[in-house]
Amino acid sequence: MFNRLRRRLSYANVVSTLALFVALGGSSYAALTITGSDVRDRSLTGKDIKANSLSGRQIKEGRLDTVPRARNSARLGGRSAQQLLLKCPKGTLPAADVCVETQARPPLTYDSAVQACATVDSTHTPGRRLPTHGELRKAFDFDLLGPLAPGGELTGEVYPSSTRPGSVDVLVMTSETGRVAITPDTDAGAKAFRCVADPLN
């Protein structure tokens, strides 16, 4: 058997077998002994690093540039954060999560006041409405509105009329501290009013 093996041994066989052992041993040696100090700065590329092997500990995130496709990441639909903040329309002030008109409108019946508010800015917004008692009361807490109109101001709160079946009586705020009265939805019961709008951006 030894003779048969000896006959097959040649210079090429020996050298190729030796080269194989050196190559295998050399790569395992490199894997065990190469450290970060052996690698020249900026010599490694993304292809040299195993996928998902780096975390926030190894990466200084503050030094990363914006990803090209994420340049608009601070925007929504092209709008900046400032443009998305809710704002009140001109002539109104924020109170109780709505925008209340700063000036009272001339007296109208409840039904006419509802229609008047609904048509304000209705071409580009949902329109406006009469305030609830709570919204109107809260608006006067800020002392930013003009005085309450003489005779009180209409709210959007209605009750079935006890004297006119099928009609409504309307809650009117008669003082800036929240006192109330009831007025009929008739010309005789017309009162001043303010419309309220939802904040928009």
Secondary structure, DSSP 8 states (H G I E B T S, - for coil): -HHHHHHH--HHHHHHHHHHHHHHHHHHHHHHH--GGGS-TT---GGGS-TT---TTTS-GGG----GGGTTTT-BTTB-HHHHS-B--TTEEEETTEEEESS-EEEE-HHHHHHHHHTTTTTTS---B---HHHHHHHHHTT-S----TT-EEEEEEEE-SSSTT-EEEEEE-STT--EEEEESSGGG-EEE--EE--B-
